[in-house]
Amino acid sequence: MTITGVIGLTRGLLLAGLALGLSAHVGADNIYKYRGANGEILYTDQPQDRVSASYTLLSVRKGWSYRPQPLSEFQRNRYDTLILANAGQFEVEPALVKAVIHAESLFDRYAVSRVGAQGLMQLMPGTADYLNVTHPFDAADNIRGGTRFLAYLQERFTSLDQVLAAYNAGEGNVRRYGGIPPFPETRAYVQKVKELRLRYQLEMAAPEAVASR
């Protein structure tokens, strides 16, 4: 199945799950999805007892926040060969892939979120299936799937902010709000990944310098 077919089948659920994948090292307030009496969709961080009774709760998900922890050079660089190979295959910047892995899982290939997202790039099981990722805790399989999704988002959006927001909050939310959705966790995610990307641009552009440190 092509990536276009995957997106068509899973736009409302599975790919959103991938985009909302968390790591075992992250967590934030809940994001609630409601349907109003006229069919409009409302996203908010307010629970049901603080929302008008005319709104029906559709779903609840965990948000994202970054909790820094010390990482060794080995931890940060052990997957560089896989990152470079997949980035080249799918035409995604290696530093971006590495930054997403850092933000999502802190390079822990066995990371599992409280909502079931798995591995380095935090793939939800259903999304992993559609992306032909059969072993989500295998670094090569997981990075391939996550990089493939980033490549898809780059074809659909014109800015890095939008790509990252879609990875975190879902493609539909980015289109609905015309950019980064007004979710604090999504704004924090975009900023953190961009900061990490700049760091890894310097390191991955000069591997000999990294090796000598």
HELIX and SHEET records of a PDB file:
HELIX    1   1 ILE A    3  THR A   10  1                                   8    
HELIX    2   2 LEU A   14  ALA A   19  1                                   6    
HELIX    3   3 GLN A   48  ARG A   50  5                                   3    
HELIX    4   4 GLU A   73  ASN A   77  1                                   5    
HELIX    5   5 ASP A   80  PHE A   90  1                                  11    
HELIX    6   6 PRO A   94  SER A  105  1                                  12    
HELIX    7   7 PRO A  125  TYR A  130  1                                   6    
HELIX    8   8 ALA A  139  ARG A  156  1                                  18    
HELIX    9   9 LEU A  160  ALA A  169  1                                  10    
HELIX   10  10 GLU A  171  TYR A  177  1                                   7    
HELIX   11  11 PRO A  184  ALA A  205  1                                  22    
HELIX   12  12 PRO A  207  SER A  212  1                                   6    
SHEET    1   A 3 ILE A  41  THR A  44  0                                        
SHEET    2   A 3 ASN A  30  ARG A  35 -1                                        
SHEET    3   A 3 THR A  56  LYS A  62 -1                                        
END                                                                             
